[in-house]
Amino acid sequence: MRHATKTGYLIAAFSSLNSCSAVARWFLRCHQALSRPWQEKPLIVWLGAICLVSATASACRAQSMLTYHGGSDRHGNFIAPSLNWQRARSLHLDPSFQPRFSGHVYAQPLYWQPPGSSTAMLIVATEDDSVYAIDAKSGKEIWATSLGRPVQLSTQPCGNIDPLGITGTPAIEESAQAVYLDAVVGDPSGPHHRIFALSLKDGSTLPGWPVDVAAALAARGQRFNNRFQNQRGALTILDGRVYVPFGGHFGDCGDYRGWVIGIRLQDPHDIVTWSTRGRGGGIWAPGGISSDGRSLYVATGNTIDATTWSDGEAVFRLTAELRRDDQPQNFFAPSDWRELDSRDADLGGTNPLPFDLASVSGRPKPLVLALGKDGRAYLLNRDNLGGIGGSLAAALVSKYPIRTAPAAYPGNDGMFVAFHGQGTECPGSRLANNLTVLKIRNGSPPSMATAWCGAFKGEASPVVTTIDGRSNPIVWIIGAEGDGRLHGYRGDTGEPLFSGGGPNDEMTGLRHFQTVLPAGGRLFVAADRRIYAFSSQEP
């Protein structure tokens, strides 16, 4: 194929990207490609030109954020062309943006801009089993829908969410103009997990939905106990299916399992499943299911009373059809999984993070990073996860459990990964070093080291903004259940750029599952019964 023809295909592929976070991932692939040997560069030069010109132009005009952390890889790396290091210092809450709604919010809002429209909306799901579409500019309600009655904690055998409704972050399928979510709905027979598909036009339920999970699995001869199963992780969409992860409640009561339910979008009767063999092993991390575009990745928590390894404390690579494959290349578990079980030190505290690590040979190394409640980081070969004890590298990186979602962004000679946790190698002795950033470099094996740490009070999941996919990286995190402030740090050095603003910039009602949503020139933060918006524009 001639280079001009190849370039045409590349332009077409690039123009299909529908979010700035997707552009960020494309930009990283371009950077990796540009490091290939000279004889491969005629095409690569064209590819680099396309990336560099387009990353800050047409593709960023539509900033729909359709899933948790902006993409199924869960990198949380967003392009915000106007938010450079200097402008980050002048952020403030937008006093004119004050949407109100009913219910506690654990799920990250989504941001959807219909094709051809200048109006964008925020999709907010609450523990009251309500879903709202809110004008992302004015804060006015566009539509609202109630999916039923949430479940009161007093009726549950254990747990810590009250009431219990929609907890996991939904996912949008843009071509169908629909949002998919799991809601716990109570009725006289008890709690039910129902998976809904709602029209983004008016919030109405699409034909054939919702799917009652227990009833659908019972028809397949499988048992799913609504009373003991809970749904906290983010949903993801791949190859025409929506995938929903399940675990248990806080307290590990009852006979629950780690489940993944896959439902075909065009035929909700077409269902595939995967579950852990042992009791427990829940998939409960806020980031839920991640994907590299080909496979799905989940991390499981502790199993209960397991005498042999039964799928707990593990990372799994799953196919789109969720067929069980127990070959070592498709899972990883630490060799001390029994001890982790006994300490409730789940490997499943965060979602697996798939990424490609650039190399001088020009062939990116496919990796997965897993972070555990035991404070350890495990680097895995994505093509061969290694079975029990088969990590490429492992290190104690946090003094306390890691249990929110990480974010990843490229550096000059490796990959940065930011997570909430007090790093073991943080410079200085500040007890409030609750943000740790690792630098992962290529090698045999790859290496991990603490790059910098940031001080704030609270816990949440960090995200990253850049102006073009790489330049001016800023790590953002909120002091949920702490100082109630938004914090921003230079991604390369950790220098504080924004430390919460003034007295009018404090937030209340933040849940520790929460994260920041950069979209439409603002930074949105969801809290109980409202959404905050930060901007660098004059009020």
Secondary structure, DSSP 8 states (H G I E B T S, - for coil): --HHHHHHHHHHHHHT--SHHHHHHHHHHHHHHHTS-GGGHHHHHHHHHHHHHHTTTGGGG---B-SGGGSTT---EEE-TT--HHHHTT-EE-TT---B-SS---S--EEE--TT-S--EEEEE-TTSEEEEEETTT--EEEEEE-SB-B-GGGSSS-S-SSBS--S--EEETTTTEEEEEEEEEETTEEEEEEEEEETTT--B-TT--EEHHHHHHTTT----TTT-B--S--EEETTEEEEEEB--TT--SS-B-EEEEEETTEEEEEEEEE-SSSB-----TT--EE-SSSEEEE---BSS-SS--S-S-EEEE-TT------GGGEEE-TTHHHHHHHT--GGGS--EEEEE--TTS--EEEEEEE-TTSEEEEEETTB--EET--SEEEE-BSS---S--EEEEETTEEEEEEES-BTT-SS--TT--EEEEEEE-SSS-EEEEEEEE--SS--B-EEEESSSSSS-EEEEE-TTTT--EEEEETTT--EEEE--SGGG---S--TT-BEEEETTEEEEEETTEEEEEESS--
